[in-house]
Amino acid sequence: MPDLNLARSIRVTAVTATTAHVEWPAELNGAASFRIERLMLTRDSSKELRNAWVEIPKTTFARRDPLWIASLVGLEPNQSQTIQVVPLGPEGQPRGALFRLAFYTSARASIPRPQLLPSLIISLLALGAFLLFRRVRRHYTEPISGF
């Protein structure tokens, strides 16, 4: 029977469009260093689909008892991510996947575009105000004739 409390303590938090944090209990394996790999689908030379585990670069790890926290950066927005945490031995050799997780990154926030008509009206009002200001200024700065 699986330990559900252990399963609940392995999670992905702080997910944005390009970053995420992976948390797991420090006592889960006892390793001092890890790497995180992402499942990538590729095509081989015969155009067949193959999956490969590729290390996610620039991942940082921090131990905050009772958890390990891995900070992932450089993820693709609005994409499914399948990752595995791999503990490393004393010489840096991998010891097999500790666990696998799947999650989605959020969509990249976009700046809302203003609608065309309100923007056009505002631009025309600004141009009219500028022309009126120049006309009034010219009227009061011209010398009075006849003197």
C-alpha positions in Angstrom: 0.0 0.0 0.0 1.5 3.4 -1.0 2.2 5.9 1.7 -0.3 8.7 0.9 1.3 11.2 3.4 4.6 10.8 1.5 2.9 11.3 -1.8 1.2 14.5 -0.6 4.6 15.9 0.5 6.0 15.6 -3.0 4.6 18.6 -4.9 5.2 21.4 -7.5 4.6 24.9 -6.2 5.1 28.5 -7.3 4.4 27.6 -11.0 4.6 30.5 -13.4 5.0 30.6 -17.2 8.7 29.8 -17.1 9.5 28.7 -13.5 8.4 26.2 -10.8 9.6 24.8 -7.5 9.7 21.0 -6.8 9.5 20.0 -3.1 10.1 16.6 -1.6 11.0 15.3 1.9 14.7 15.3 2.7 14.5 11.9 4.3 13.1 10.3 1.2 16.5 9.2 -0.2 19.4 10.6 1.9 21.3 11.8 -1.2 23.2 15.1 -0.9 22.9 16.2 -4.6 20.4 15.8 -7.3 19.6 16.6 -10.9 16.2 17.2 -12.5 15.5 15.8 -15.9 12.6 16.6 -18.3 11.0 14.1 -20.7 11.6 15.3 -24.3 10.1 13.7 -27.4 12.5 13.6 -30.3 12.8 11.9 -33.7 15.7 9.6 -34.4 17.4 9.2 -37.7 14.7 7.0 -39.1 12.0 9.6 -38.1 10.7 7.5 -35.3 9.5 9.2 -32.1 11.7 8.5 -29.1 11.6 9.9 -25.6 14.7 11.0 -23.8 15.4 12.4 -20.4 17.3 15.7 -20.6 18.7 17.6 -17.6 17.1 20.9 -17.0 19.9 23.5 -16.9 20.3 26.2 -14.3 18.3 24.3 -11.7 19.2 25.2 -8.1 18.6 23.1 -5.0 18.1 24.2 -1.4 17.6 22.1 1.7 15.1 23.7 4.0 14.4 21.0 6.6 12.4 18.9 6.3 12.3 19.5 2.5 14.5 19.7 -0.6 13.4 22.5 -2.9 14.5 22.6 -6.5 14.0 25.8 -8.5 13.4 25.2 -12.2 13.9 28.1 -14.7 13.7 28.4 -18.4 10.5 26.3 -18.8 8.2 26.8 -21.8 5.0 28.7 -21.1 1.6 26.9 -21.2 3.2 23.5 -21.7 2.9 20.1 -20.0 6.1 19.3 -18.1 7.1 15.7 -17.1 10.1 15.7 -14.9 12.0 13.2 -12.7 14.3 13.8 -9.8 17.5 11.8 -9.9 19.7 11.5 -6.8 23.5 11.5 -7.5 26.1 9.4 -5.8 29.3 10.7 -4.3 31.1 10.8 -7.7 28.1 12.4 -9.4 26.8 9.3 -11.0 23.0 9.0 -11.2 21.3 6.3 -9.0 18.0 6.0 -10.8 14.9 8.2 -10.7 13.6 9.0 -7.2 10.2 10.0 -8.5 8.4 11.5 -11.5 5.9 14.4 -11.7 3.8 16.0 -14.4 2.5 19.6 -14.3 1.6 22.5 -16.6 3.2 25.8 -16.7 0.9 28.8 -16.8 0.3 30.9 -19.9 2.5 33.9 -20.4 0.7 37.0 -19.3 0.0 39.3 -22.2 -0.4 43.0 -22.2 -4.0 43.8 -23.2 -4.2 45.8 -26.4 -6.4 48.8 -26.3 -9.3 48.8 -28.8 -8.9 50.8 -31.9 -11.8 53.3 -31.7 -11.0 54.6 -28.1 -7.4 54.9 -29.0 -8.2 56.9 -32.2 -10.6 59.2 -30.3 -8.0 59.9 -27.6 -5.3 60.6 -30.3 -7.7 63.0 -32.2 -8.6 64.8 -28.9 -4.9 65.2 -28.0 -4.1 66.6 -31.5 -7.0 69.0 -31.3 -5.9 70.2 -27.8 -2.3 70.7 -29.1 -3.5 72.8 -32.2 -5.8 74.9 -30.0 -3.0 75.6 -27.5 -0.7 76.7 -30.4 -3.3 79.0 -31.8 -4.1 80.6 -28.4 -0.4 81.0 -27.6 0.2 82.7 -31.0 -2.7 85.1 -30.5 -1.3 86.3 -27.2 2.3 86.5 -28.1 2.0 88.5 -31.4 2.8 92.2 -31.0 -0.1 94.6 -31.0 -0.1 96.5 -34.3 -0.5 100.2 -34.5 1.9 101.2 -31.8 
